[in-house]
């Protein structure tokens, strides 16, 4: 369809068509990147809200550095988080 349309246009019309197609493609890419960045920002903000029971390693480290938890508490929580992450990454065992 586009090929038929492009063949029926003058050379000047083709260059205008291709220019607008390029503008459209760039706009779609820019909008996609903006949506991706907004989504990432919203998901990160939602997961680190106060009252959230889960901790990331960075927030745990921050608590330790501020003195809000002891080094022993940090080590225990760190081990739990790393253990859970390893469990999630481990492939499921095959049943025979």
Beta strands, then each sheet from edge to edge (+ up, - down):
end
